[in-house]
């Protein structure tokens, strides 16, 4: 029978505490890094919005959806994700308190996990803000008109052109007719296109509310159907580009947050950067080199 001394029990407790705490998360640096990443991302996105970088817009008359604009907007979205999440991860790794034990690989992994945690929290903050802003922006339109009379904004110009009249009695409400015509025009992007009955009904509506003759109303309806099909195709392409760019930006943002946190942890510990940052490491050595004595 062996008798364990109180000192051995205390050492065992310290070792067990260190093992349980070395992979725990420090939430203060995570929150700070997430807030820094969210703030920087908001600044960059606001700057891009002011410059007109965007593949979609809520404006009814917006029609600029060129391939160059799509490509440039997607590249900028990925670029701002790399910058904002990388800086947030670096801030997280730089201010995190180091643990007393562990190898260099363990320390880098811990810093990387903290960076990814700050990235996830920043994404959650951005999602909540986006939902709140979207709810606040859509609330006035919901209270101003009933849902049955609503119409898709992507077809607002086509509906204006469809029911345009030279003379119209004042105070004529066409909201119900416009909403019904919009639902018919939305079928133009389907495989079956607009049915013959729906096309005839639209011609009758245009003739009634605009005073056009039959052939003129028929030509206007055909033009509205073709333009609606093109507008819906552009809107779908823009949605696909936005979704793909956002997914790629978030994925690259997680990688940037890990790398930034690892770099911040190495700067915190006074260690050199990893091999993939050899160029930056060389610049740092040149900057910190001792001055040569004059001859």
C-alpha positions in Angstrom: 0.0 0.0 0.0 1.4 3.4 -1.1 0.8 6.7 0.6 0.5 9.7 -1.7 1.8 13.0 -0.3 -0.4 16.1 -0.5 2.3 17.7 -2.8 1.8 14.9 -5.4 -2.0 15.4 -5.2 -1.5 19.1 -5.8 0.8 18.6 -8.8 -1.7 16.1 -10.3 -4.5 18.7 -9.8 -2.4 21.4 -11.5 -1.6 19.1 -14.5 -5.2 18.1 -14.8 -6.3 21.7 -14.7 -3.7 22.6 -17.4 -4.9 19.8 -19.6 -8.5 20.8 -19.3 -7.8 24.5 -19.9 -5.4 24.4 -22.8 -8.1 23.7 -25.4 -10.7 26.0 -23.8 -11.7 29.2 -25.6 -11.0 32.7 -24.3 -14.2 34.6 -25.2 -12.9 38.1 -24.6 -10.4 38.0 -27.6 -13.0 36.2 -29.7 -15.7 38.9 -29.1 -13.1 41.6 -29.7 -11.9 40.0 -33.0 -15.5 39.4 -34.2 -16.4 43.1 -33.5 -13.3 44.3 -35.3 -14.0 42.0 -38.3 -17.7 43.1 -38.5 -16.8 46.8 -38.3 -14.1 46.5 -41.0 -16.4 44.5 -43.2 -19.2 47.0 -42.8 -16.8 49.8 -43.8 -15.6 48.0 -46.9 -19.1 46.9 -48.1 -20.4 50.5 -47.5 -17.5 51.8 -49.6 -18.2 49.3 -52.4 -21.9 50.2 -52.3 -21.1 53.9 -52.6 -19.0 53.1 -55.7 -21.8 51.1 -57.3 -20.3 47.6 -56.9 -23.3 45.3 -56.8 -24.9 42.6 -58.9 -28.4 43.4 -57.6 -30.5 46.3 -56.5 -33.9 46.9 -55.1 -34.5 49.8 -57.5 -37.3 49.0 -60.0 -35.4 50.7 -62.9 -32.1 49.0 -62.2 -31.0 47.1 -65.3 -27.2 47.1 -65.2 -26.2 43.5 -64.8 -23.2 43.1 -67.0 -20.7 40.2 -66.7 -17.9 42.6 -65.8 -19.9 44.1 -62.9 -20.8 40.6 -61.6 -17.1 39.5 -61.8 -15.8 42.7 -60.2 -18.4 42.6 -57.4 -17.7 39.0 -56.6 -13.9 39.6 -56.5 -14.4 42.6 -54.2 -16.7 40.6 -51.9 -14.0 37.9 -51.5 -11.3 40.6 -51.1 -13.1 42.4 -48.3 -13.7 39.0 -46.6 -10.0 38.2 -46.6 -9.1 41.7 -45.3 -11.8 41.9 -42.6 -11.7 38.4 -41.3 -7.9 38.3 -41.5 -7.6 41.4 -39.4 -10.2 40.1 -36.9 -8.4 36.8 -36.6 -5.0 38.6 -36.1 -6.6 40.8 -33.4 -7.9 37.7 -31.7 -4.6 35.8 -31.7 -2.6 38.9 -30.7 -4.6 39.7 -27.6 -5.2 36.1 -26.5 -3.4 35.1 -23.3 -0.9 32.3 -24.0 -1.0 29.0 -22.1 1.9 27.9 -20.0 2.6 24.6 -21.8 2.4 23.2 -25.2 4.4 22.9 -28.4 4.6 25.4 -31.1 2.1 23.5 -33.2 -0.3 23.3 -30.3 0.0 27.0 -29.8 -0.7 27.7 -33.5 -3.7 25.4 -33.5 -5.1 27.1 -30.4 -4.7 30.5 -32.0 -6.3 29.2 -35.2 -9.3 27.8 -33.4 -9.8 31.2 -31.7 -9.6 32.9 -35.0 -12.2 30.6 -36.5 -14.4 31.2 -33.5 -14.2 34.9 -34.0 -15.0 34.4 -37.7 -18.1 32.4 -36.8 -19.3 35.0 -34.3 -18.7 37.8 -36.9 -20.7 35.9 -39.5 -23.5 35.5 -36.9 -23.4 39.2 -36.1 -23.6 40.1 -39.8 -26.5 37.7 -40.4 -28.5 39.2 -37.5 -27.8 42.8 -38.7 -28.8 41.8 -42.3 -32.1 40.3 -41.1 -32.9 43.4 -38.9 -32.1 45.8 -41.8 -34.1 43.8 -44.2 -37.1 43.7 -41.8 -36.9 47.4 -41.2 -36.7 48.2 -44.9 -39.6 46.0 -45.9 -41.9 47.0 -43.0 -43.1 50.3 -44.6 -44.1 48.6 -47.8 -46.0 45.9 -46.0 -48.1 48.4 -44.0 -48.6 50.7 -47.1 -50.4 48.1 -49.2 -52.1 44.8 -48.7 -50.1 41.6 -49.6 -52.6 40.7 -52.4 -51.8 43.8 -54.3 -48.0 43.4 -54.0 -45.9 43.1 -57.2 -42.3 41.9 -57.8 -40.0 44.9 -58.0 -38.0 43.2 -60.8 -41.0 43.6 -63.1 -42.1 47.1 -62.0 -40.8 48.8 -65.2 -42.4 46.2 -67.5 -45.8 46.7 -65.7 -45.5 50.5 -66.0 -44.9 50.1 -69.7 -47.7 47.6 -70.1 -50.4 49.8 -68.5 -49.1 53.1 -69.8 -51.8 55.3 -71.3 -51.8 58.8 -72.9 -55.1 59.7 -71.1 -56.4 58.2 -67.9 -59.0 59.3 -65.5 -57.6 60.6 -62.2 -57.6 58.4 -59.0 -57.6 55.1 -60.9 -56.2 52.3 -58.8 -54.5 49.6 -60.9 -52.8 47.8 -58.0 -54.9 44.6 -58.3 -54.6 44.5 -62.1 -50.8 45.1 -61.9 -50.3 42.4 -59.4 -52.3 39.9 -61.5 -50.4 40.9 -64.6 -47.1 40.4 -62.7 -48.1 36.9 -61.7 -48.8 36.1 -65.4 -45.6 37.7 -66.6 -43.6 35.6 -64.0 -44.6 32.5 -65.9 -42.7 33.8 -68.9 -39.5 32.3 -67.5 -41.0 28.8 -67.2 -40.6 26.0 -69.7 -44.2 26.4 -70.9 -44.0 30.2 -71.2 -47.2 32.3 -71.0 -50.2 30.3 -72.0 -52.4 31.5 -74.9 -55.3 32.2 -72.5 -53.1 34.3 -70.2 -51.8 36.2 -73.2 -55.3 36.9 -74.5 -56.4 38.1 -71.1 -53.4 40.5 -70.9 -54.4 41.9 -74.3 -57.9 42.5 -73.1 -56.7 44.2 -69.9 -54.3 46.5 -71.9 -57.1 47.4 -74.3 -59.5 48.2 -71.5 -57.1 50.3 -69.3 -55.0 52.0 -72.0 -57.4 52.5 -74.9 -55.1 50.9 -77.5 -56.4 49.1 -80.4 -56.2 45.3 -80.6 -53.0 45.0 -82.8 -51.2 47.7 -80.7 -52.2 46.0 -77.4 -51.0 42.7 -78.8 -47.6 44.1 -79.7 -47.3 45.7 -76.3 -48.1 42.5 -74.5 -45.6 40.5 -76.6 -42.9 43.0 -75.8 -43.8 42.9 -72.1 -43.5 39.1 -72.1 -40.1 39.2 -73.8 -38.8 41.9 -71.5 -40.1 40.2 -68.4 -38.4 36.9 -69.4 -35.1 38.8 -69.9 -35.5 40.7 -66.5 -36.2 37.5 -64.6 -33.2 35.7 -66.2 -30.9 38.6 -65.1 -32.4 38.5 -61.6 -31.8 34.8 -61.3 -28.2 35.1 -62.6 -27.6 37.9 -60.1 -28.9 35.8 -57.3 -26.7 32.9 -58.3 -23.6 35.1 -58.5 -24.5 36.7 -55.1 -24.9 33.3 -53.4 -21.7 31.8 -54.9 -19.7 34.9 -54.1 -21.0 35.0 -50.5 -20.2 31.3 -50.0 -16.7 31.7 -51.4 -16.1 34.8 -49.4 -17.1 33.1 -46.1 -15.0 30.1 -46.9 -11.9 32.2 -47.7 -12.8 34.4 -44.6 -12.5 31.3 -42.3 -9.1 30.5 -43.8 -8.0 34.1 -43.4 -9.2 34.2 -39.8 -7.2 31.1 -39.0 -4.0 32.4 -40.7 -4.4 35.9 -39.1 -4.9 34.4 -35.7 -1.8 32.2 -36.1 0.2 35.2 -37.2 -1.0 37.2 -34.3 -0.1 34.5 -31.9 3.4 34.3 -33.3 3.8 38.0 -32.9 2.5 37.8 -29.4 5.0 35.1 -28.5 7.9 36.8 -30.3 8.3 33.9 -32.7 9.0 34.2 -36.4 6.1 33.8 -38.9 5.4 30.5 -40.7 7.1 29.5 -43.9 4.1 30.6 -46.0 4.9 34.2 -44.8 8.6 34.0 -45.7 8.4 37.1 -47.8 6.9 39.2 -45.0 9.4 37.7 -42.6 12.2 38.8 -44.9 10.9 42.3 -45.0 10.7 42.3 -41.2 14.3 41.2 -40.9 15.4 44.0 -43.3 13.5 46.6 -41.3 14.9 45.4 -38.0 18.5 44.9 -39.2 21.2 46.7 -37.2 22.6 49.8 -39.0 26.0 49.3 -40.5 28.8 51.6 -39.1 30.1 54.3 -41.3 33.6 53.8 -42.8 
